[in-house]
Amino acid sequence: MLQKDPCQKEACEIQKCLQANNYREFKCQAVIQELRKCCARYPKGRSVVCSGFEKEEVEKLTLKSTSK
C-alpha cells in the first residue's frame, strides 16, 4: 500500500488557490509558503510534491557556486 504524501494537502491548497485566482501566482504566496514549510519538515525524497522545490534548491546552489 502506498503511503500518503505528507505535503499533499498543501499542494492541493495551492491548486485550489491558483484556480480561484486565474493562475496569478502572486495571489497564492501564503499558500505556497505553507507548502515550503511542510517540505522543510521532511527529508528529501519523502514527499513527491516537494520534488520541485528540492530541484529549485539544487539549481540555486549550482548558480551560486558557478558565479564566484
PDB file of N, CA, C, O and CB in Angstrom:
ATOM      1  N   MET A   1       0.838  -1.185   0.000  1.00  0.00           N
ATOM      2  CA  MET A   1       0.000   0.000   0.000  1.00  0.00           C
ATOM      3  C   MET A   1       0.883   1.249   0.000  1.00  0.00           C
ATOM      4  O   MET A   1       1.845   1.324   0.764  1.00  0.00           O
ATOM      5  CB  MET A   1      -0.954  -0.002   1.220  1.00  0.00           C
ATOM      6  N   LEU A   2       0.570   2.216  -0.839  1.00  0.00           N
ATOM      7  CA  LEU A   2       1.344   3.446  -0.925  1.00  0.00           C
ATOM      8  C   LEU A   2       1.059   4.350   0.263  1.00  0.00           C
ATOM      9  O   LEU A   2      -0.079   4.472   0.715  1.00  0.00           O
ATOM     10  CB  LEU A   2       1.040   4.179  -2.229  1.00  0.00           C
ATOM     11  N   GLN A   3       2.136   4.991   0.767  1.00  0.00           N
ATOM     12  CA  GLN A   3       1.960   5.949   1.845  1.00  0.00           C
ATOM     13  C   GLN A   3       1.459   7.263   1.288  1.00  0.00           C
ATOM     14  O   GLN A   3       1.821   7.655   0.179  1.00  0.00           O
ATOM     15  CB  GLN A   3       3.268   6.155   2.614  1.00  0.00           C
ATOM     16  N   LYS A   4       0.630   7.939   2.053  1.00  0.00           N
ATOM     17  CA  LYS A   4       0.120   9.240   1.634  1.00  0.00           C
ATOM     18  C   LYS A   4       1.261  10.254   1.700  1.00  0.00           C
ATOM     19  O   LYS A   4       2.052  10.251   2.643  1.00  0.00           O
ATOM     20  CB  LYS A   4      -1.084   9.689   2.527  1.00  0.00           C
ATOM     21  N   ASP A   5       1.336  11.107   0.703  1.00  0.00           N
ATOM     22  CA  ASP A   5       2.359  12.151   0.671  1.00  0.00           C
ATOM     23  C   ASP A   5       2.074  13.120   1.823  1.00  0.00           C
ATOM     24  O   ASP A   5       0.954  13.618   1.939  1.00  0.00           O
ATOM     25  CB  ASP A   5       2.376  12.900  -0.720  1.00  0.00           C
ATOM     26  N   PRO A   6       3.066  13.396   2.673  1.00  0.00           N
ATOM     27  CA  PRO A   6       2.817  14.241   3.839  1.00  0.00           C
ATOM     28  C   PRO A   6       2.464  15.693   3.493  1.00  0.00           C
ATOM     29  O   PRO A   6       1.895  16.395   4.330  1.00  0.00           O
ATOM     30  CB  PRO A   6       4.023  14.227   4.726  1.00  0.00           C
ATOM     31  N   CYS A   7       2.780  16.149   2.307  1.00  0.00           N
ATOM     32  CA  CYS A   7       2.501  17.538   1.924  1.00  0.00           C
ATOM     33  C   CYS A   7       1.432  17.644   0.838  1.00  0.00           C
ATOM     34  O   CYS A   7       1.272  18.695   0.218  1.00  0.00           O
ATOM     35  CB  CYS A   7       3.776  18.207   1.447  1.00  0.00           C
ATOM     36  N   GLN A   8       0.716  16.568   0.616  1.00  0.00           N
ATOM     37  CA  GLN A   8      -0.323  16.549  -0.418  1.00  0.00           C
ATOM     38  C   GLN A   8      -1.404  17.599  -0.156  1.00  0.00           C
ATOM     39  O   GLN A   8      -1.866  18.262  -1.084  1.00  0.00           O
ATOM     40  CB  GLN A   8      -0.959  15.161  -0.500  1.00  0.00           C
ATOM     41  N   LYS A   9      -1.807  17.749   1.108  1.00  0.00           N
ATOM     42  CA  LYS A   9      -2.858  18.707   1.454  1.00  0.00           C
ATOM     43  C   LYS A   9      -2.452  20.119   1.027  1.00  0.00           C
ATOM     44  O   LYS A   9      -3.251  20.846   0.437  1.00  0.00           O
ATOM     45  CB  LYS A   9      -3.151  18.667   2.973  1.00  0.00           C
ATOM     46  N   GLU A  10      -1.218  20.501   1.326  1.00  0.00           N
ATOM     47  CA  GLU A  10      -0.738  21.834   0.967  1.00  0.00           C
ATOM     48  C   GLU A  10      -0.669  22.014  -0.542  1.00  0.00           C
ATOM     49  O   GLU A  10      -0.983  23.089  -1.054  1.00  0.00           O
ATOM     50  CB  GLU A  10       0.632  22.086   1.581  1.00  0.00           C
ATOM     51  N   ALA A  11      -0.261  20.971  -1.257  1.00  0.00           N
ATOM     52  CA  ALA A  11      -0.190  21.032  -2.718  1.00  0.00           C
ATOM     53  C   ALA A  11      -1.586  21.219  -3.313  1.00  0.00           C
ATOM     54  O   ALA A  11      -1.759  21.963  -4.279  1.00  0.00           O
ATOM     55  CB  ALA A  11       0.467  19.754  -3.284  1.00  0.00           C
ATOM     56  N   CYS A  12      -2.567  20.548  -2.741  1.00  0.00           N
ATOM     57  CA  CYS A  12      -3.945  20.705  -3.219  1.00  0.00           C
ATOM     58  C   CYS A  12      -4.456  22.115  -2.945  1.00  0.00           C
ATOM     59  O   CYS A  12      -5.193  22.677  -3.756  1.00  0.00           O
ATOM     60  CB  CYS A  12      -4.868  19.669  -2.552  1.00  0.00           C
ATOM     61  N   GLU A  13      -4.072  22.685  -1.816  1.00  0.00           N
ATOM     62  CA  GLU A  13      -4.484  24.057  -1.488  1.00  0.00           C
ATOM     63  C   GLU A  13      -3.917  25.049  -2.501  1.00  0.00           C
ATOM     64  O   GLU A  13      -4.578  26.023  -2.860  1.00  0.00           O
ATOM     65  CB  GLU A  13      -4.026  24.434  -0.062  1.00  0.00           C
ATOM     66  N   ILE A  14      -2.693  24.800  -2.960  1.00  0.00           N
ATOM     67  CA  ILE A  14      -2.099  25.670  -3.985  1.00  0.00           C
ATOM     68  C   ILE A  14      -2.922  25.592  -5.264  1.00  0.00           C
ATOM     69  O   ILE A  14      -3.217  26.618  -5.877  1.00  0.00           O
ATOM     70  CB  ILE A  14      -0.621  25.272  -4.265  1.00  0.00           C
ATOM     71  N   GLN A  15      -3.287  24.395  -5.664  1.00  0.00           N
ATOM     72  CA  GLN A  15      -4.079  24.242  -6.891  1.00  0.00           C
ATOM     73  C   GLN A  15      -5.422  24.962  -6.771  1.00  0.00           C
ATOM     74  O   GLN A  15      -5.855  25.638  -7.705  1.00  0.00           O
ATOM     75  CB  GLN A  15      -4.307  22.751  -7.201  1.00  0.00           C
ATOM     76  N   LYS A  16      -6.078  24.814  -5.620  1.00  0.00           N
ATOM     77  CA  LYS A  16      -7.352  25.496  -5.405  1.00  0.00           C
ATOM     78  C   LYS A  16      -7.172  27.009  -5.492  1.00  0.00           C
ATOM     79  O   LYS A  16      -7.959  27.701  -6.138  1.00  0.00           O
ATOM     80  CB  LYS A  16      -7.949  25.107  -4.042  1.00  0.00           C
ATOM     81  N   CYS A  17      -6.131  27.513  -4.837  1.00  0.00           N
ATOM     82  CA  CYS A  17      -5.869  28.950  -4.835  1.00  0.00           C
ATOM     83  C   CYS A  17      -5.591  29.455  -6.245  1.00  0.00           C
ATOM     84  O   CYS A  17      -6.139  30.477  -6.660  1.00  0.00           O
ATOM     85  CB  CYS A  17      -4.689  29.277  -3.915  1.00  0.00           C
ATOM     86  N   LEU A  18      -4.751  28.751  -6.973  1.00  0.00           N
ATOM     87  CA  LEU A  18      -4.434  29.177  -8.331  1.00  0.00           C
ATOM     88  C   LEU A  18      -5.675  29.201  -9.217  1.00  0.00           C
ATOM     89  O   LEU A  18      -5.878  30.143  -9.983  1.00  0.00           O
ATOM     90  CB  LEU A  18      -3.383  28.261  -8.937  1.00  0.00           C
ATOM     91  N   GLN A  19      -6.495  28.177  -9.113  1.00  0.00           N
ATOM     92  CA  GLN A  19      -7.725  28.139  -9.911  1.00  0.00           C
ATOM     93  C   GLN A  19      -8.654  29.287  -9.540  1.00  0.00           C
ATOM     94  O   GLN A  19      -9.262  29.902 -10.416  1.00  0.00           O
ATOM     95  CB  GLN A  19      -8.446  26.799  -9.720  1.00  0.00           C
ATOM     96  N   ALA A  20      -8.765  29.576  -8.258  1.00  0.00           N
ATOM     97  CA  ALA A  20      -9.660  30.635  -7.794  1.00  0.00           C
ATOM     98  C   ALA A  20      -9.165  32.029  -8.190  1.00  0.00           C
ATOM     99  O   ALA A  20      -9.944  32.979  -8.259  1.00  0.00           O
ATOM    100  CB  ALA A  20      -9.816  30.555  -6.283  1.00  0.00           C
ATOM    101  N   ASN A  21      -7.858  32.137  -8.449  1.00  0.00           N
ATOM    102  CA  ASN A  21      -7.262  33.436  -8.762  1.00  0.00           C
ATOM    103  C   ASN A  21      -6.734  33.517 -10.187  1.00  0.00           C
ATOM    104  O   ASN A  21      -5.796  34.265 -10.462  1.00  0.00           O
ATOM    105  CB  ASN A  21      -6.146  33.731  -7.799  1.00  0.00           C
ATOM    106  N   ASN A  22      -7.331  32.750 -11.092  1.00  0.00           N
ATOM    107  CA  ASN A  22      -6.951  32.760 -12.508  1.00  0.00           C
ATOM    108  C   ASN A  22      -5.449  32.559 -12.717  1.00  0.00           C
ATOM    109  O   ASN A  22      -4.839  33.190 -13.580  1.00  0.00           O
ATOM    110  CB  ASN A  22      -7.379  34.068 -13.146  1.00  0.00           C
ATOM    111  N   TYR A  23      -4.872  31.679 -11.921  1.00  0.00           N
ATOM    112  CA  TYR A  23      -3.464  31.274 -12.039  1.00  0.00           C
ATOM    113  C   TYR A  23      -2.479  32.434 -11.866  1.00  0.00           C
ATOM    114  O   TYR A  23      -1.395  32.430 -12.450  1.00  0.00           O
ATOM    115  CB  TYR A  23      -3.235  30.626 -13.385  1.00  0.00           C
ATOM    116  N   ARG A  24      -2.863  33.416 -11.068  1.00  0.00           N
ATOM    117  CA  ARG A  24      -1.952  34.511 -10.720  1.00  0.00           C
ATOM    118  C   ARG A  24      -1.208  34.091  -9.455  1.00  0.00           C
ATOM    119  O   ARG A  24      -1.733  34.175  -8.344  1.00  0.00           O
ATOM    120  CB  ARG A  24      -2.731  35.881 -10.509  1.00  0.00           C
ATOM    121  N   GLU A  25       0.017  33.641  -9.652  1.00  0.00           N
ATOM    122  CA  GLU A  25       0.813  33.052  -8.586  1.00  0.00           C
ATOM    123  C   GLU A  25       1.009  34.003  -7.403  1.00  0.00           C
ATOM    124  O   GLU A  25       1.024  33.567  -6.252  1.00  0.00           O
ATOM    125  CB  GLU A  25       2.156  32.630  -9.129  1.00  0.00           C
ATOM    126  N   PHE A  26       1.158  35.289  -7.681  1.00  0.00           N
ATOM    127  CA  PHE A  26       1.409  36.253  -6.606  1.00  0.00           C
ATOM    128  C   PHE A  26       0.259  36.295  -5.593  1.00  0.00           C
ATOM    129  O   PHE A  26       0.465  36.689  -4.445  1.00  0.00           O
ATOM    130  CB  PHE A  26       1.630  37.645  -7.194  1.00  0.00           C
ATOM    131  N   LYS A  27      -0.933  35.898  -6.001  1.00  0.00           N
ATOM    132  CA  LYS A  27      -2.085  35.889  -5.101  1.00  0.00           C
ATOM    133  C   LYS A  27      -2.062  34.690  -4.154  1.00  0.00           C
ATOM    134  O   LYS A  27      -2.839  34.640  -3.200  1.00  0.00           O
ATOM    135  CB  LYS A  27      -3.377  35.885  -5.907  1.00  0.00           C
ATOM    136  N   CYS A  28      -1.186  33.733  -4.407  1.00  0.00           N
ATOM    137  CA  CYS A  28      -1.162  32.493  -3.625  1.00  0.00           C
ATOM    138  C   CYS A  28       0.144  32.315  -2.850  1.00  0.00           C
ATOM    139  O   CYS A  28       0.476  31.201  -2.446  1.00  0.00           O
ATOM    140  CB  CYS A  28      -1.374  31.301  -4.542  1.00  0.00           C
ATOM    141  N   GLN A  29       0.873  33.387  -2.643  1.00  0.00           N
ATOM    142  CA  GLN A  29       2.178  33.273  -1.982  1.00  0.00           C
ATOM    143  C   GLN A  29       2.089  32.671  -0.577  1.00  0.00           C
ATOM    144  O   GLN A  29       2.961  31.897  -0.183  1.00  0.00           O
ATOM    145  CB  GLN A  29       2.830  34.635  -1.904  1.00  0.00           C
ATOM    146  N   ALA A  30       1.057  33.015   0.174  1.00  0.00           N
ATOM    147  CA  ALA A  30       0.921  32.468   1.533  1.00  0.00           C
ATOM    148  C   ALA A  30       0.739  30.951   1.494  1.00  0.00           C
ATOM    149  O   ALA A  30       1.298  30.233   2.322  1.00  0.00           O
ATOM    150  CB  ALA A  30      -0.274  33.126   2.265  1.00  0.00           C
ATOM    151  N   VAL A  31      -0.040  30.470   0.536  1.00  0.00           N
ATOM    152  CA  VAL A  31      -0.284  29.031   0.412  1.00  0.00           C
ATOM    153  C   VAL A  31       0.987  28.320  -0.059  1.00  0.00           C
ATOM    154  O   VAL A  31       1.301  27.226   0.410  1.00  0.00           O
ATOM    155  CB  VAL A  31      -1.454  28.757  -0.571  1.00  0.00           C
ATOM    156  N   ILE A  32       1.699  28.933  -0.967  1.00  0.00           N
ATOM    157  CA  ILE A  32       2.965  28.365  -1.454  1.00  0.00           C
ATOM    158  C   ILE A  32       3.969  28.287  -0.310  1.00  0.00           C
ATOM    159  O   ILE A  32       4.709  27.309  -0.196  1.00  0.00           O
ATOM    160  CB  ILE A  32       3.542  29.214  -2.623  1.00  0.00           C
ATOM    161  N   GLN A  33       3.996  29.314   0.535  1.00  0.00           N
ATOM    162  CA  GLN A  33       4.906  29.315   1.685  1.00  0.00           C
ATOM    163  C   GLN A  33       4.579  28.178   2.647  1.00  0.00           C
ATOM    164  O   GLN A  33       5.481  27.587   3.241  1.00  0.00           O
ATOM    165  CB  GLN A  33       4.837  30.660   2.421  1.00  0.00           C
ATOM    166  N   GLU A  34       3.297  27.872   2.803  1.00  0.00           N
ATOM    167  CA  GLU A  34       2.901  26.756   3.672  1.00  0.00           C
ATOM    168  C   GLU A  34       3.441  25.429   3.126  1.00  0.00           C
ATOM    169  O   GLU A  34       3.871  24.568   3.893  1.00  0.00           O
ATOM    170  CB  GLU A  34       1.357  26.693   3.804  1.00  0.00           C
ATOM    171  N   LEU A  35       3.417  25.270   1.813  1.00  0.00           N
ATOM    172  CA  LEU A  35       3.971  24.050   1.217  1.00  0.00           C
ATOM    173  C   LEU A  35       5.478  24.006   1.440  1.00  0.00           C
ATOM    174  O   LEU A  35       6.022  22.947   1.754  1.00  0.00           O
ATOM    175  CB  LEU A  35       3.644  23.975  -0.299  1.00  0.00           C
ATOM    176  N   ARG A  36       6.153  25.126   1.284  1.00  0.00           N
ATOM    177  CA  ARG A  36       7.603  25.168   1.535  1.00  0.00           C
ATOM    178  C   ARG A  36       7.919  24.764   2.982  1.00  0.00           C
ATOM    179  O   ARG A  36       8.876  24.030   3.230  1.00  0.00           O
ATOM    180  CB  ARG A  36       8.160  26.586   1.245  1.00  0.00           C
ATOM    181  N   LYS A  37       7.116  25.244   3.924  1.00  0.00           N
ATOM    182  CA  LYS A  37       7.312  24.886   5.339  1.00  0.00           C
ATOM    183  C   LYS A  37       7.124  23.389   5.540  1.00  0.00           C
ATOM    184  O   LYS A  37       7.898  22.744   6.247  1.00  0.00           O
ATOM    185  CB  LYS A  37       6.333  25.670   6.244  1.00  0.00           C
ATOM    186  N   CYS A  38       6.089  22.846   4.913  1.00  0.00           N
ATOM    187  CA  CYS A  38       5.835  21.405   5.016  1.00  0.00           C
ATOM    188  C   CYS A  38       7.022  20.625   4.451  1.00  0.00           C
ATOM    189  O   CYS A  38       7.492  19.665   5.062  1.00  0.00           O
ATOM    190  CB  CYS A  38       4.528  21.022   4.269  1.00  0.00           C
ATOM    191  N   CYS A  39       7.492  21.039   3.298  1.00  0.00           N
ATOM    192  CA  CYS A  39       8.613  20.347   2.653  1.00  0.00           C
ATOM    193  C   CYS A  39       9.870  20.393   3.520  1.00  0.00           C
ATOM    194  O   CYS A  39      10.648  19.439   3.543  1.00  0.00           O
ATOM    195  CB  CYS A  39       8.903  20.967   1.282  1.00  0.00           C
ATOM    196  N   ALA A  40      10.065  21.492   4.224  1.00  0.00           N
ATOM    197  CA  ALA A  40      11.246  21.632   5.076  1.00  0.00           C
ATOM    198  C   ALA A  40      11.210  20.668   6.262  1.00  0.00           C
ATOM    199  O   ALA A  40      12.252  20.361   6.841  1.00  0.00           O
ATOM    200  CB  ALA A  40      11.360  23.068   5.579  1.00  0.00           C
ATOM    201  N   ARG A  41      10.031  20.193   6.623  1.00  0.00           N
ATOM    202  CA  ARG A  41       9.895  19.285   7.773  1.00  0.00           C
ATOM    203  C   ARG A  41      10.257  17.843   7.449  1.00  0.00           C
ATOM    204  O   ARG A  41      10.426  17.032   8.360  1.00  0.00           O
ATOM    205  CB  ARG A  41       8.483  19.332   8.297  1.00  0.00           C
ATOM    206  N   TYR A  42      10.379  17.512   6.177  1.00  0.00           N
ATOM    207  CA  TYR A  42      10.608  16.120   5.792  1.00  0.00           C
ATOM    208  C   TYR A  42      11.922  15.970   5.042  1.00  0.00           C
ATOM    209  O   TYR A  42      12.347  16.888   4.341  1.00  0.00           O
ATOM    210  CB  TYR A  42       9.452  15.606   4.932  1.00  0.00           C
ATOM    211  N   PRO A  43      12.570  14.813   5.186  1.00  0.00           N
ATOM    212  CA  PRO A  43      13.824  14.595   4.445  1.00  0.00           C
ATOM    213  C   PRO A  43      13.576  14.569   2.938  1.00  0.00           C
ATOM    214  O   PRO A  43      12.496  14.201   2.477  1.00  0.00           O
ATOM    215  CB  PRO A  43      14.490  13.278   4.889  1.00  0.00           C
ATOM    216  N   LYS A  44      14.586  14.963   2.194  1.00  0.00           N
ATOM    217  CA  LYS A  44      14.484  14.974   0.727  1.00  0.00           C
ATOM    218  C   LYS A  44      14.054  13.593   0.232  1.00  0.00           C
ATOM    219  O   LYS A  44      14.523  12.564   0.719  1.00  0.00           O
ATOM    220  CB  LYS A  44      15.842  15.389   0.076  1.00  0.00           C
ATOM    221  N   GLY A  45      13.166  13.599  -0.731  1.00  0.00           N
ATOM    222  CA  GLY A  45      12.688  12.343  -1.295  1.00  0.00           C
ATOM    223  C   GLY A  45      11.477  11.766  -0.588  1.00  0.00           C
ATOM    224  O   GLY A  45      10.868  10.827  -1.100  1.00  0.00           O
ATOM    225  N   ARG A  46      11.108  12.294   0.568  1.00  0.00           N
ATOM    226  CA  ARG A  46       9.970  11.758   1.328  1.00  0.00           C
ATOM    227  C   ARG A  46       8.644  12.184   0.714  1.00  0.00           C
ATOM    228  O   ARG A  46       7.668  11.435   0.757  1.00  0.00           O
ATOM    229  CB  ARG A  46      10.038  12.218   2.787  1.00  0.00           C
ATOM    230  N   SER A  47       8.606  13.392   0.137  1.00  0.00           N
ATOM    231  CA  SER A  47       7.375  13.915  -0.434  1.00  0.00           C
ATOM    232  C   SER A  47       7.552  14.158  -1.929  1.00  0.00           C
ATOM    233  O   SER A  47       8.437  14.908  -2.341  1.00  0.00           O
ATOM    234  CB  SER A  47       6.956  15.213   0.278  1.00  0.00           C
ATOM    235  N   VAL A  48       6.722  13.534  -2.726  1.00  0.00           N
ATOM    236  CA  VAL A  48       6.787  13.695  -4.175  1.00  0.00           C
ATOM    237  C   VAL A  48       6.436  15.131  -4.568  1.00  0.00           C
ATOM    238  O   VAL A  48       7.049  15.688  -5.478  1.00  0.00           O
ATOM    239  CB  VAL A  48       5.839  12.698  -4.873  1.00  0.00           C
ATOM    240  N   VAL A  49       5.452  15.736  -3.887  1.00  0.00           N
ATOM    241  CA  VAL A  49       5.047  17.089  -4.252  1.00  0.00           C
ATOM    242  C   VAL A  49       6.141  18.115  -3.937  1.00  0.00           C
ATOM    243  O   VAL A  49       6.100  19.232  -4.454  1.00  0.00           O
ATOM    244  CB  VAL A  49       3.759  17.460  -3.525  1.00  0.00           C
ATOM    245  N   CYS A  50       7.099  17.760  -3.111  1.00  0.00           N
ATOM    246  CA  CYS A  50       8.196  18.675  -2.765  1.00  0.00           C
ATOM    247  C   CYS A  50       9.366  18.581  -3.737  1.00  0.00           C
ATOM    248  O   CYS A  50      10.306  19.370  -3.647  1.00  0.00           O
ATOM    249  CB  CYS A  50       8.687  18.389  -1.358  1.00  0.00           C
ATOM    250  N   SER A  51       9.322  17.647  -4.645  1.00  0.00           N
ATOM    251  CA  SER A  51      10.462  17.431  -5.540  1.00  0.00           C
ATOM    252  C   SER A  51      10.796  18.669  -6.363  1.00  0.00           C
ATOM    253  O   SER A  51      11.965  18.899  -6.674  1.00  0.00           O
ATOM    254  CB  SER A  51      10.180  16.267  -6.469  1.00  0.00           C
ATOM    255  N   GLY A  52       9.807  19.464  -6.719  1.00  0.00           N
ATOM    256  CA  GLY A  52      10.066  20.699  -7.469  1.00  0.00           C
ATOM    257  C   GLY A  52      10.862  21.695  -6.655  1.00  0.00           C
ATOM    258  O   GLY A  52      11.770  22.341  -7.178  1.00  0.00           O
ATOM    259  N   PHE A  53      10.530  21.827  -5.372  1.00  0.00           N
ATOM    260  CA  PHE A  53      11.282  22.722  -4.501  1.00  0.00           C
ATOM    261  C   PHE A  53      12.692  22.211  -4.277  1.00  0.00           C
ATOM    262  O   PHE A  53      13.637  22.998  -4.211  1.00  0.00           O
ATOM    263  CB  PHE A  53      10.571  22.888  -3.168  1.00  0.00           C
ATOM    264  N   GLU A  54      12.841  20.893  -4.158  1.00  0.00           N
ATOM    265  CA  GLU A  54      14.162  20.311  -3.971  1.00  0.00           C
ATOM    266  C   GLU A  54      15.034  20.583  -5.189  1.00  0.00           C
ATOM    267  O   GLU A  54      16.211  20.916  -5.051  1.00  0.00           O
ATOM    268  CB  GLU A  54      14.057  18.801  -3.710  1.00  0.00           C
ATOM    269  N   LYS A  55      14.461  20.442  -6.378  1.00  0.00           N
ATOM    270  CA  LYS A  55      15.195  20.704  -7.619  1.00  0.00           C
ATOM    271  C   LYS A  55      15.571  22.183  -7.690  1.00  0.00           C
ATOM    272  O   LYS A  55      16.677  22.518  -8.116  1.00  0.00           O
ATOM    273  CB  LYS A  55      14.350  20.295  -8.860  1.00  0.00           C
ATOM    274  N   GLU A  56      14.671  23.064  -7.281  1.00  0.00           N
ATOM    275  CA  GLU A  56      14.914  24.506  -7.274  1.00  0.00           C
ATOM    276  C   GLU A  56      16.104  24.844  -6.366  1.00  0.00           C
ATOM    277  O   GLU A  56      16.931  25.687  -6.716  1.00  0.00           O
ATOM    278  CB  GLU A  56      13.648  25.265  -6.809  1.00  0.00           C
ATOM    279  N   GLU A  57      16.191  24.191  -5.207  1.00  0.00           N
ATOM    280  CA  GLU A  57      17.295  24.429  -4.273  1.00  0.00           C
ATOM    281  C   GLU A  57      18.629  24.012  -4.884  1.00  0.00           C
ATOM    282  O   GLU A  57      19.626  24.720  -4.747  1.00  0.00           O
ATOM    283  CB  GLU A  57      17.059  23.672  -2.959  1.00  0.00           C
ATOM    284  N   VAL A  58      18.646  22.870  -5.553  1.00  0.00           N
ATOM    285  CA  VAL A  58      19.872  22.392  -6.199  1.00  0.00           C
ATOM    286  C   VAL A  58      20.317  23.380  -7.269  1.00  0.00           C
ATOM    287  O   VAL A  58      21.506  23.678  -7.385  1.00  0.00           O
ATOM    288  CB  VAL A  58      19.657  20.990  -6.817  1.00  0.00           C
ATOM    289  N   GLU A  59      19.366  23.890  -8.051  1.00  0.00           N
ATOM    290  CA  GLU A  59      19.698  24.850  -9.109  1.00  0.00           C
ATOM    291  C   GLU A  59      20.250  26.150  -8.520  1.00  0.00           C
ATOM    292  O   GLU A  59      21.184  26.728  -9.076  1.00  0.00           O
ATOM    293  CB  GLU A  59      18.458  25.146  -9.970  1.00  0.00           C
ATOM    294  N   LYS A  60      19.686  26.616  -7.405  1.00  0.00           N
ATOM    295  CA  LYS A  60      20.187  27.828  -6.746  1.00  0.00           C
ATOM    296  C   LYS A  60      21.619  27.637  -6.268  1.00  0.00           C
ATOM    297  O   LYS A  60      22.463  28.515  -6.445  1.00  0.00           O
ATOM    298  CB  LYS A  60      19.286  28.210  -5.563  1.00  0.00           C
ATOM    299  N   LEU A  61      21.887  26.490  -5.662  1.00  0.00           N
ATOM    300  CA  LEU A  61      23.234  26.203  -5.167  1.00  0.00           C
ATOM    301  C   LEU A  61      24.238  26.128  -6.314  1.00  0.00           C
ATOM    302  O   LEU A  61      25.368  26.600  -6.194  1.00  0.00           O
ATOM    303  CB  LEU A  61      23.244  24.890  -4.374  1.00  0.00           C
ATOM    304  N   THR A  62      23.816  25.535  -7.418  1.00  0.00           N
ATOM    305  CA  THR A  62      24.685  25.421  -8.598  1.00  0.00           C
ATOM    306  C   THR A  62      25.002  26.807  -9.150  1.00  0.00           C
ATOM    307  O   THR A  62      26.150  27.083  -9.498  1.00  0.00           O
ATOM    308  CB  THR A  62      24.018  24.546  -9.694  1.00  0.00           C
ATOM    309  N   LEU A  63      24.010  27.675  -9.235  1.00  0.00           N
ATOM    310  CA  LEU A  63      24.211  29.031  -9.736  1.00  0.00           C
ATOM    311  C   LEU A  63      25.160  29.813  -8.832  1.00  0.00           C
ATOM    312  O   LEU A  63      26.027  30.537  -9.322  1.00  0.00           O
ATOM    313  CB  LEU A  63      22.869  29.761  -9.852  1.00  0.00           C
ATOM    314  N   LYS A  64      25.001  29.671  -7.505  1.00  0.00           N
ATOM    315  CA  LYS A  64      25.876  30.367  -6.557  1.00  0.00           C
ATOM    316  C   LYS A  64      27.326  29.940  -6.728  1.00  0.00           C
ATOM    317  O   LYS A  64      28.226  30.780  -6.740  1.00  0.00           O
ATOM    318  CB  LYS A  64      25.422  30.106  -5.121  1.00  0.00           C
ATOM    319  N   SER A  65      27.552  28.646  -6.860  1.00  0.00           N
ATOM    320  CA  SER A  65      28.918  28.145  -6.946  1.00  0.00           C
ATOM    321  C   SER A  65      29.576  28.501  -8.274  1.00  0.00           C
ATOM    322  O   SER A  65      30.796  28.655  -8.321  1.00  0.00           O
ATOM    323  CB  SER A  65      28.932  26.645  -6.753  1.00  0.00           C
ATOM    324  N   THR A  66      28.818  28.635  -9.340  1.00  0.00           N
ATOM    325  CA  THR A  66      29.410  28.973 -10.630  1.00  0.00           C
ATOM    326  C   THR A  66      29.597  30.478 -10.817  1.00  0.00           C
ATOM    327  O   THR A  66      30.352  30.908 -11.689  1.00  0.00           O
ATOM    328  CB  THR A  66      28.551  28.428 -11.743  1.00  0.00           C
ATOM    329  N   SER A  67      28.908  31.279  -9.997  1.00  0.00           N
ATOM    330  CA  SER A  67      29.027  32.730 -10.146  1.00  0.00           C
ATOM    331  C   SER A  67      30.171  33.320  -9.338  1.00  0.00           C
ATOM    332  O   SER A  67      30.412  34.525  -9.413  1.00  0.00           O
ATOM    333  CB  SER A  67      27.741  33.391  -9.741  1.00  0.00           C
ATOM    334  N   LYS A  68      30.871  32.517  -8.580  1.00  0.00           N
ATOM    335  CA  LYS A  68      32.007  33.000  -7.760  1.00  0.00           C
ATOM    336  C   LYS A  68      33.267  33.101  -8.549  1.00  0.00           C
ATOM    337  O   LYS A  68      34.304  33.488  -8.010  1.00  0.00           O
ATOM    338  CB  LYS A  68      32.242  32.096  -6.580  1.00  0.00           C
TER     339      LYS A  68
END
